[in-house]
Amino acid sequence: MTEGLNFLAGKVAMWMKNRSFVRITLRAQNPTSFTKMKWKIAQYLERRWWKHYLRQKDAAEYLTDKRQYWQRTLNQLGHSAKAGNASLDAGCGPAGIFILLHDQERVTALDPLLERYATDLDIFSFSGYPKVDFITSPLETASLPAAGFETIYCFNAINHVRDWELALDRLTEWAAPGATMLISSDVHRRPWLKRIFRLLPGDLLHPQQHDAEAYHNALVKRDWRIDEKVILREELIFNYVGWRVVKVGPK
């Protein structure tokens, strides 16, 4: 879902256009309601951002460019699609990696906003990908088979969830023994800014704010072996980092 500097500019624009949400967020009464409200705001702004970003783009041209982007990302992470693999596109958005892999792997695509995207956006329709099993659900509460996927793709989605730890638990639960997971996220480059962003709504689209070390530790704790870590893009506040990890099971 990240589109470089245009995406960063879009986040700033959405923040400026929705200052009322800042005031609402700061009035949350406790950490639980604060987190829940941040997630709801993020979901609303995610829809707004896609409509804003795509308003002057040709749908076919955008999807062609996006498929090329996904192939470059796979190349950067040293991964190739495997014909017939049961794979999960977790937090797929309207143009997730399913647009590249839908006729190569057996893809399940998961996102809480799929119904909205089908209504709001020209680039997405369920009928456009008849082989994909679409599930409209948050990652934390989705009903998917345990150990059901040989490959899991979770690109720029794990920082959009309401409960980061639970979301990582679910991804681990759904991974078959020996499964490969490709996961990416914006990560903070400076600890002091991470603390500020957690307290203030400086990045309303991303309710989760973590650094690369937190991702490393969380994955290792869940028995993922980290085979590749790549800085996919550097920005002023964040690095966009991708990992290729393998489910090795408890030691």
C-alpha positions as CSV (number, residue, x, y, z in Angstrom):
1,M,0.0,0.0,0.0
2,T,3.0,2.3,0.4
3,E,3.7,4.4,-2.7
4,G,6.8,6.3,-1.7
5,L,6.9,10.0,-1.2
6,N,3.3,10.4,-2.6
7,F,2.1,8.1,0.2
8,L,3.9,10.2,2.8
9,A,2.5,13.4,1.4
10,G,-1.0,11.8,1.4
11,K,-0.7,10.9,5.1
12,V,0.2,14.5,5.9
13,A,-2.7,15.8,3.8
14,M,-5.1,13.5,5.5
15,W,-3.9,14.6,8.9
16,M,-4.4,18.2,8.0
17,K,-7.9,17.6,6.5
18,N,-9.0,15.6,9.6
19,R,-7.8,17.6,12.5
20,S,-11.1,16.9,14.3
21,F,-10.0,13.3,14.6
22,V,-6.9,14.4,16.5
23,R,-9.1,16.0,19.1
24,I,-11.3,13.0,19.3
25,T,-8.3,10.6,19.8
26,L,-6.8,12.7,22.5
27,R,-10.0,12.5,24.5
28,A,-9.9,8.7,24.8
29,Q,-10.2,7.8,28.4
30,N,-7.9,4.8,28.8
31,P,-5.2,2.9,26.8
32,T,-7.7,0.3,25.5
33,S,-10.2,2.8,24.2
34,F,-7.3,5.0,22.9
35,T,-6.0,2.0,20.8
36,K,-9.5,1.1,19.6
37,M,-10.3,4.6,18.5
38,K,-7.0,5.0,16.7
39,W,-7.7,1.9,14.8
40,K,-11.2,3.0,13.8
41,I,-9.8,6.4,12.7
42,A,-7.1,4.7,10.7
43,Q,-9.6,2.5,8.9
44,Y,-11.7,5.5,8.0
45,L,-8.6,7.4,6.8
46,E,-7.4,4.4,4.8
47,R,-10.5,4.5,2.7
48,R,-10.2,8.3,2.3
49,W,-6.6,8.0,1.3
50,W,-7.2,5.5,-1.4
51,K,-10.0,7.5,-3.0
52,H,-7.8,10.6,-2.8
53,Y,-4.7,8.9,-4.2
54,L,-6.5,7.2,-7.1
55,R,-8.8,10.0,-8.2
56,Q,-6.7,11.0,-11.2
57,K,-5.1,7.6,-12.0
58,D,-6.0,5.3,-14.8
59,A,-7.0,2.0,-13.2
60,A,-5.5,-0.3,-15.8
61,E,-2.2,1.6,-15.8
62,Y,-2.1,1.7,-12.0
63,L,-2.6,-2.1,-11.7
64,T,0.1,-2.7,-14.3
65,D,2.6,-0.6,-12.3
66,K,1.5,-2.2,-9.1
67,R,2.1,-5.8,-10.4
68,Q,5.6,-4.7,-11.5
69,Y,6.1,-3.2,-8.0
70,W,5.2,-6.5,-6.4
71,Q,7.5,-8.5,-8.6
72,R,10.4,-6.1,-7.7
73,T,9.6,-6.6,-4.0
74,L,9.6,-10.4,-4.3
75,N,13.0,-10.1,-6.1
76,Q,14.4,-7.9,-3.4
77,L,13.4,-10.3,-0.7
78,G,14.7,-13.3,-2.6
79,H,11.4,-15.1,-3.0
80,S,9.6,-16.6,-6.0
81,A,6.0,-17.6,-6.4
82,K,5.4,-21.4,-6.1
83,A,2.7,-22.8,-8.4
84,G,-0.2,-24.2,-6.5
85,N,1.0,-23.1,-3.0
86,A,-1.7,-22.2,-0.5
87,S,-0.9,-18.6,0.3
88,L,-2.4,-15.8,2.4
89,D,-2.3,-12.1,1.5
90,A,-2.9,-10.7,4.9
91,G,-4.1,-7.1,5.0
92,C,-4.3,-7.1,1.2
93,G,-5.9,-3.8,0.5
94,P,-7.5,-3.2,-2.9
95,A,-4.3,-4.0,-4.8
96,G,-2.3,-6.5,-2.7
97,I,0.0,-9.1,-4.0
98,F,-3.0,-11.1,-5.0
99,I,-3.1,-9.0,-8.2
100,L,0.2,-10.6,-9.2
101,L,-0.2,-14.1,-7.8
102,H,-3.9,-14.9,-8.3
103,D,-3.3,-17.2,-11.3
104,Q,-0.1,-18.8,-9.8
105,E,-0.8,-19.6,-6.2
106,R,-4.0,-20.6,-4.4
107,V,-4.5,-17.2,-2.7
108,T,-6.7,-16.2,0.2
109,A,-6.8,-12.4,0.5
110,L,-7.8,-10.9,3.8
111,D,-8.8,-7.3,4.7
112,P,-11.5,-5.6,6.8
113,L,-12.2,-3.0,4.1
114,L,-12.7,-5.2,1.0
115,E,-16.4,-4.5,0.7
116,R,-15.7,-0.8,0.9
117,Y,-13.0,-1.0,-1.7
118,A,-15.3,-2.8,-4.0
119,T,-17.8,0.0,-3.7
120,D,-15.4,3.0,-3.6
121,L,-12.6,2.1,-6.1
122,D,-12.4,1.4,-9.8
123,I,-9.2,-0.7,-9.3
124,F,-10.8,-3.4,-7.3
125,S,-13.7,-5.9,-7.8
126,F,-14.2,-9.4,-6.4
127,S,-15.2,-10.6,-9.8
128,G,-11.9,-9.5,-11.3
129,Y,-10.1,-12.3,-9.4
130,P,-12.3,-15.4,-9.5
131,K,-9.7,-17.7,-8.2
132,V,-9.0,-15.7,-5.0
133,D,-10.8,-16.5,-1.8
134,F,-11.6,-13.0,-0.4
135,I,-12.4,-12.6,3.3
136,T,-13.6,-9.3,4.7
137,S,-12.3,-9.4,8.3
138,P,-9.7,-7.8,10.6
139,L,-6.6,-10.0,10.9
140,E,-7.1,-10.6,14.6
141,T,-10.6,-12.1,14.3
142,A,-10.5,-13.9,10.9
143,S,-11.5,-17.5,10.8
144,L,-8.8,-19.3,8.9
145,P,-7.4,-22.8,9.2
146,A,-4.5,-23.4,11.6
147,A,-1.3,-24.3,9.8
148,G,-3.2,-23.8,6.5
149,F,-0.8,-21.7,4.5
150,E,2.6,-22.5,2.9
151,T,3.3,-18.8,2.2
152,I,2.1,-15.8,4.0
153,Y,2.4,-12.3,2.6
154,C,1.8,-9.4,5.0
155,F,3.0,-6.2,3.2
156,N,2.6,-2.9,4.9
157,A,-0.4,-4.1,6.9
158,I,0.8,-5.3,10.3
159,N,1.2,-1.6,11.4
160,H,-2.5,-1.0,10.6
161,V,-3.9,-3.6,13.0
162,R,-5.6,-2.9,16.3
163,D,-3.6,-5.5,18.3
164,W,-0.1,-6.0,17.1
165,E,0.9,-8.9,19.3
166,L,-2.4,-10.8,18.6
167,A,-2.1,-10.2,14.8
168,L,1.4,-11.7,14.9
169,D,0.1,-14.6,16.9
170,R,-2.6,-15.3,14.3
171,L,-0.2,-15.1,11.4
172,T,2.0,-17.7,13.2
173,E,-1.0,-19.9,13.9
174,W,-2.0,-20.0,10.2
175,A,1.5,-20.9,9.0
176,A,2.2,-24.5,8.1
177,P,5.4,-26.0,9.4
178,G,8.3,-24.7,7.2
179,A,6.1,-21.9,5.8
180,T,7.7,-18.8,4.4
181,M,6.3,-15.4,5.4
182,L,7.2,-12.1,3.7
183,I,6.3,-9.2,6.0
184,S,7.0,-5.5,5.7
185,S,6.3,-2.4,7.6
186,D,7.4,1.2,8.1
187,V,9.7,1.2,11.2
188,H,10.9,4.0,13.2
189,R,14.5,5.1,12.7
190,R,14.8,7.1,16.0
191,P,13.6,5.8,19.4
192,W,12.6,9.3,20.6
193,L,10.3,9.9,17.7
194,K,8.7,6.5,18.1
195,R,7.7,7.5,21.7
196,I,6.3,10.8,20.5
197,F,4.3,9.1,17.7
198,R,2.8,6.6,20.2
199,L,1.5,9.5,22.3
200,L,0.3,11.8,19.6
201,P,-1.5,11.1,16.4
202,G,1.4,12.1,14.1
203,D,0.6,9.1,11.8
204,L,-3.1,8.5,11.9
205,L,-3.0,5.8,9.2
206,H,-0.8,3.6,11.3
207,P,-2.0,2.9,14.8
208,Q,1.1,0.7,15.5
209,Q,4.5,2.3,15.9
210,H,7.5,0.0,16.3
211,D,11.1,-0.1,15.3
212,A,13.0,-2.9,13.5
213,E,14.3,-4.5,16.6
214,A,10.7,-4.9,17.9
215,Y,9.8,-6.8,14.8
216,H,12.9,-9.0,14.9
217,N,12.3,-9.9,18.6
218,A,8.6,-10.6,18.0
219,L,9.2,-12.9,15.0
220,V,12.0,-14.8,16.8
221,K,9.9,-15.2,19.9
222,R,7.2,-16.9,17.7
223,D,9.7,-19.4,16.2
224,W,10.3,-17.7,12.9
225,R,13.8,-17.9,11.5
226,I,14.8,-14.7,9.8
227,D,16.5,-15.5,6.5
228,E,16.4,-12.0,4.9
229,K,16.0,-8.4,6.1
230,V,16.0,-5.7,3.5
231,I,15.5,-1.9,3.7
232,L,13.2,-1.4,0.8
233,R,13.1,2.4,1.1
234,E,14.6,5.0,3.4
235,E,12.7,8.1,4.5
236,L,13.3,10.9,7.0
237,I,11.4,9.4,10.0
238,F,10.8,5.8,8.9
239,N,12.6,3.0,7.0
240,Y,10.3,0.7,5.0
241,V,11.7,-2.7,5.9
242,G,10.9,-6.2,4.6
243,W,11.7,-9.6,6.1
244,R,11.7,-13.1,4.7
245,V,11.2,-15.6,7.5
246,V,10.6,-19.3,7.8
247,K,8.4,-21.1,10.5
248,V,10.8,-23.5,12.2
249,G,8.7,-24.5,15.2
250,P,9.7,-24.5,18.9
251,K,13.3,-25.4,19.7
